[in-house]
């Protein structure tokens, strides 16, 4: 499994390089939640994620709660139309700031 973590100034960028399902979700959750910092800035890049099951949605919800509790900021980028559709149908789109590209997401977190 490929989860790339790097810093872009004050922003921690996490690029997930595989589908998120019941088998992979625990690893994604452990990695991402470990990166949430008080008043931090986190960008999750889904450009290489083709599929996300309900387990993946649970990871996003847990991450949202942790980010909110830590007064941090979170941006999602690179969501496919399929992922946007699933997130829209479940009401998850309203929880997150979403941008198409990495550059747009970084710019949003810089302000």
VOBA-885436 format. One record per residue (C-alpha): x, y, z; residue number from 1. Coordinates in steps of 0.25 Angstrom, whole numbers, plus 2048, in hexadecimal, padded with zeros to 3 digits. Layout:
BEGIN
PT  px  py  pz num
PT   X   Y   Z NUM
...
END
This chain:
BEGIN
PT  px  py  pz num
PT 800 800 800   1
PT 805 80E 7FC   2
PT 802 81A 805   3
PT 80C 825 802   4
PT 80D 830 80D   5
PT 815 83D 80B   6
PT 815 84B 810   7
PT 812 857 807   8
PT 815 862 810   9
PT 80B 862 81C  10
PT 802 857 814  11
PT 803 848 816  12
PT 800 842 809  13
PT 7FB 833 809  14
PT 7FA 82C 7FB  15
PT 7F3 81F 7FC  16
PT 7F7 816 7F1  17
PT 7EC 80B 7F1  18
PT 7DD 808 7F3  19
PT 7D8 809 801  20
PT 7D0 7FE 806  21
PT 7CE 7F5 812  22
PT 7DC 7EF 811  23
PT 7E3 7FC 80F  24
PT 7DB 806 817  25
PT 7E1 803 824  26
PT 7EF 806 81F  27
PT 7EA 813 818  28
PT 7E3 817 825  29
PT 7EF 814 82E  30
PT 7F9 81C 825  31
PT 7F0 828 823  32
PT 7EB 82A 831  33
PT 7F9 829 836  34
PT 7FC 835 82D  35
PT 7F1 83E 833  36
PT 7F7 849 83B  37
PT 7F1 854 844  38
PT 7EE 860 83A  39
PT 7F5 858 82F  40
PT 7F2 858 820  41
PT 7F0 84B 819  42
PT 7EE 848 80B  43
PT 7E9 83A 806  44
PT 7EC 837 7F7  45
PT 7E2 82C 7F2  46
PT 7E7 82E 7E3  47
PT 7EB 81F 7E3  48
PT 7DF 81A 7EA  49
PT 7D5 813 7E1  50
PT 7CC 80D 7EB  51
PT 7C8 810 7FA  52
PT 7BF 807 801  53
PT 7B7 80A 80E  54
PT 7C3 807 816  55
PT 7CA 812 80E  56
PT 7BF 81C 811  57
PT 7C0 818 820  58
PT 7CF 81C 81F  59
PT 7CB 82A 81A  60
PT 7C0 82C 824  61
PT 7CA 828 82F  62
PT 7D5 831 829  63
PT 7CB 83D 828  64
PT 7C7 83B 837  65
PT 7D6 83B 83B  66
PT 7D9 847 833  67
PT 7CD 84F 839  68
PT 7D1 84B 847  69
PT 7DF 850 844  70
PT 7DB 85D 83E  71
PT 7E3 859 831  72
PT 7E0 85A 823  73
PT 7DD 84F 819  74
PT 7DC 850 809  75
PT 7D9 844 800  76
PT 7DF 844 7F2  77
PT 7DE 83B 7E5  78
PT 7D1 835 7E8  79
PT 7CC 82D 7DC  80
PT 7BD 830 7D7  81
PT 7BA 822 7DD  82
PT 7BF 826 7EB  83
PT 7B8 833 7EA  84
PT 7AB 82C 7E7  85
PT 7AC 823 7F2  86
PT 7B0 82E 7FC  87
PT 7A5 836 7F7  88
PT 79A 82B 7F8  89
PT 79F 829 807  90
PT 79F 838 80A  91
PT 7AE 838 80D  92
PT 7B1 843 803  93
PT 7AC 84D 80C  94
PT 7B6 849 817  95
PT 7C2 84C 80F  96
PT 7C9 857 807  97
PT 7CC 850 7F9  98
PT 7D5 855 7EE  99
PT 7D8 84F 7E0 100
PT 7E8 850 7E1 101
PT 7F3 850 7EA 102
PT 7F7 85E 7E7 103
PT 7E8 863 7EA 104
PT 7E8 85B 7F7 105
PT 7F5 861 7FC 106
PT 7F1 86F 7F9 107
PT 7E4 86D 801 108
PT 7EC 868 80D 109
PT 7F6 874 80B 110
PT 7EC 87E 80F 111
END
